[in-house]
């Protein structure tokens, strides 16, 4: 399969190459990156079918109602008819939306003049239930012809279970605004991940590649020796997915996340799965760990999945002072992970293996996993 807009879009660095060659490149990259550590670098875990994996898609429109993806590192729209990383139904739904916006004369937002209505369209898909969500991002709190719009969409695509109007009036690159109006359905869809149920709303923090996410979490947790009496700290926890999955093996899990919306989502899914031994804390991970030291508490296992910028020295110091038996480090940026692993070494925590998962096929992205233990 060939992507016709790869040079204009720039989002997928390996899209028109053999997939196995991209995995070989990533394997070589990881070996070179960790060469000075003298640890085992395991082959990256790729996908059997690396196409159509994205379960979240955002497109923008031009004044001619052509939809497209943003060119990498810009806000220039690159029109397309299909994307190899989208499932076919997602692109069919987007095509129908474009026709209906034009039919009902819904204006397209122009960022240069700050006039118009529709800024973006977001599609979310549940990998397991095959449910779809449409989010129309507008400068308005109402959509002209919304009932007929919803009726026509659902008639042609019964897989669409909810349609949401999100209002964003700010002059910002952030896609979603604060106010939401449900035009159809319940405002969320359901997905299952590692035997747990998750409600996904328009703003939910949720992994883009479901299949590889399950592989990542299962591999990561298999590297730990969790005991029934263990206290686990799940830091930089997002919506708390991996901590919730680990909860059935441990006594208690404390999930620490700074983002308010992510914690809100986590609370919904904690209740949805009746996880009474999971405790959700909205706080900066480093500050919370320092607070725990002052309270003279300890941790058996720490799970950390920081942003691309990696962790902080304060977090690393505090984590080591808590004296965990194991520290699971999941990273979306191996280069900052290396910096952090060197700092952990200064406090007596070492690792022997690096595992990688190809979470975003055809891009430069690599998710890497390791477990640190006290020497």
N, C-alpha and C positions, 0 to 999 in steps of 0.2 A: 504494500500500500504506500502511496505517495501523498505527502502533504503539499498542496499547491501554493500555500502562503508562508511556508517556513522561513524564507529569507526576509519577508516583510514583517512577519510576526516576531520571530526570534525567541519565542518562549520555550521551544524544545530544541536543545542543542544537537540531539542525535536522531531526530524524527525520521529522516530519510536514509538512515544507515541500518545495517543489520543489527537487530536487538542484542544478539549475543556479543557483538563487537563492543557495544556500549557497556555491557557487563564486564567484559575483559578490561576495558579502559578503567572502569571504577575499581576493579580488583587491583590493577597496577597502581592506581592512585593511592589506595589505602595502604598497600605494601610500602610504597615510597614514603608516605606520610608517617608511618609508625616504625620505620626501619631502625631507629636508634633505641627503641624500647625492647627489642629482642623478645617479642611475644608472638603468639600464634595468631595469624591473620586469616580468618576463615573466609571462604569464597562468599561473595554477596548472594543473597537469596533473591532470585528474580521471579518474574511472573510467567506462568505458562502462556497466558494471552495478555500481552502488555497494552492492548488497545481498549478504548472505551471505559477506562477505570475511574474517571472523575465523577464523583457523586454530588459535586457542587460546581455550578457553572455560572459565571457572570458575563453578560454581554451588554454593550451599549449600542446606540442607534445614531445614524446621521439623519439629516433633514429629509432624505429620500426614503426613510424607513428601512434602509439597509442596516443589518445588524452585524456586529463584528467584535473582535477581541482587541484589547489594547496592545499596541506595539510595545515590546519590552522597553522598560525605562522611559515611557512616554505616555501621553494621553491621546495619541493618534489612533483612530479606529481603523482596523484592518478588516474589511468585509470578508465574509466566508460563507460557504453553503453547508459545509460539514467539517467537523474537527475529528481527527483520529483518536483524540483522548476522550471524546464525548461518546456516550451511547447514542444509537440512532434515534431513539425516541425523544431524547432531550433536544436534539437539533430539529426534529420534526415539530415539537411543541413550540420552540422559539420561532420557527418559520410561520406557524399559524398565528402566533402572537403579533408578529410584524404585520401580517395581513389584516388582523382585526384592529390594530391601532390605526392603521391607515383607513380602514372602513369606517370607524367611528370618529375619525378626525381628531384623534388625541395627539396633541402637539409633542414634538421631541425637544427636550431641553438643550439649549445652546450655552455651553459654559462661557463663551466669550461675551454674550449679551445678558446672561443669567435669566433668559426668558424661555418659556416652554414648560412642559409637564414631565414626561418620562425621561428619567436620567439613566436608569439601568433596569435590566430584568435578571433576576436570579432564579435559577432552577435547582432544587434539591431533590435527590433521589435516594430512596431506601434500597440498599442492595438486597436485603433479605425479603422484604414485603413487597417490593416493586411499586411502592407508593411514590407519587411525585408531588412536589410543592412548587407553586409559582409565586414569586414575590415581585411585584411591580413597584419600583422605586420612583416616586413622583414628588414634585414640588407642591402638589395639591393634596387635600385631605379627602377628596372625592374623585371618582373616576366616571367620566361620561359613559353611559351605556354599560355600567358595570354588570348589571344582571344579565343582559344579553351576551356580553363578553364572556362571562363565566359559563353561561349555558352552552354557548357554542364550543368553548374549550372542552368542557367535560363531556359533551356529546361525542366529540371526535376522539377525545383521549380520556376514557373512564379511569385510567390509572392516576389522573390528577385528583388528589383527595382534598386539597385545600389551595385557595388562592388568597394572597395577602397583599394589601396595599400599604406600603411603607412610605412615610412622608419624610423627606429630607430637604429642608429649605436652606441648609447651611452652604456657604462657599467653601467646600472642603473636598479632599480626595477620598474621604471615608465614604463608602458606598451607602450604608444604611443609616437612617435617621432614628429618632426615638419613638415617634408615634406610629402605631400600626392599626389598621382596620381589616378585619377578616371579611372578605367578600364572599367566600365560599368555604364550607367545611369547618374544621375545628381549629385551624391555625397551626397545626403541627402534623407531622407524620411519625410513624413508628419504625424503628430499625432494631435489629438484634445483633449484639456483638459479644462473642465469647459467653454465650448463654445468659446474657443480661439484656433487658429491654431498655431502649432509649427513646425518649420523646425529642424530636428534632424540630425546633422552631426556626423562624427566619434568621434569628441572630445566634443560634446555637454554635458553639465551638465543637466541631466534629471532624474527624479525620476524613480526608478527601478520597482516599483509596481504602475501601473497606476490606478487601481481600488481603492486602499486604499489612493492614493494621492488625488484623487478627494474628497473622504470622508473626509480626513484630512483638505483640504482647505475649503470645504463647511462648515464643523463644526466650524473651526477656525473663518471664517468671519461672521458666524451667531452669534457669541458671541459679536461682535462689534456693536456699534450703529453709523454707518458711515452716515454722513450728506453730502449733495451736496456741501457745501462750505468748506469741510474739506481738510486740507493739511496732507497727509500721508507720513511718512518716512518708507520705506521698507528696513531694514538694514540686512546685511549678506545675500543679496538678491539672490545670485546665478545668474541664468538667468532671474530673475525677475518675475517668474510665479505668485506668490500670489499677488504681487503688481499690475501686469497687470490685474489680475482678479478683484481686488478691485477698479481699476481705473474708471470703469463705474459708481461707486457709489459716487465718490469724485471729488473735483475740480482739485487737482493735486496729483501726486504720485512721490516721489523722491526715486529711487532705488539705494542703495549704496552697491557696491561689490568691493572687492580688486582684485580678480582674473581677469586678462586681457582677457583670453579666454571666461570666463563666461559673461563678459560685451559685448564682441563681439557677442556672441550668442544672448544676450538680445536685442542688437540693431537690429539684423536681424528680430527677432520675434516682436519687437515693430513696425517696418516698415511693416511687413507682416500683422499685425492686425490693422494698421493705428491708433495707440494709441498716439494721439497728446498731451495728458495731462500726459504722463509718461516721466520722465526725468532720464536718466541713468548716474550715476557718478561712475567712477573708483577711489576708495579711501578706505582707512581703515575706518571701520565704526566708531570707537571711535574717531579718529582724525577728521573725517568729522563733527561729532556731536559737538565736541569742537569748531571747526571753526564756526559752525552755531550759537553757543552761542555768540561768539565774534561779529557776524554780527547782534546780537540782534533780531533774528528771533524766531518763536515759531512753535510748532507742535501740531496738534489736536490728531493724532493717530500715534503711533510708532509700527511697526511690526518688530519683531526680530526672526531670525532662525539661531542662531550661530552654529559653529561646536561642536563636542563632548566635547571639552575642555571648552565650555561655553563662556560667555562674559567676559569683563574686568571691573574692578571697575571704570576706567576712562569713559568707555562707559555708565555705569549705572548712574554715577554722571551727566554726560552731558545730558543724556536722561531725567532725572528728572528735570534738570534745564530748559529744553525746555518747561516744563509744559504741557505735553500731557494729554488729557482727559482720554485716555485709552492706555495701552501698551499690545499688543498681543505677548506672548512669546511661541514660538514653539520650542521644544527641542528634540534632538535625544539621549540625555543622562540626564535622570531625576536627577541623582546624582549631576551633575554640575548645573543643573537648580535650585535645592534646595539652593545651595550656593548663586546663583545670586538673588534668591527671598528674601533671608535674607538681602542681601545688599539693594534691592529695599525697603524693609520694613523700613530700617534706614532713607530713604528719604521720607517716608510717603505714599508709594504705597503698597497696599494690594490686595490679591486675595481671592476668596471664593470657587472656584471650580477647580478641576483638571480633565481633560478629556484625555483619552489615545486612540491611534489607533495602531493596530497591523500591522505595515507597512511591517515587515519582518517575516511572519509566520514561526514557527519551529526554530527560532533563539531567542537569548536573547533580541533582539532589541525591544525597545518601543519608540514610538513618543508621547510626552505629550504636552498638550496645556493648557494654562491658560491666563486670562486677569487680568491685574493689574489696579486699579483705585486709585486715590488720596483719602485718608481717610478723 
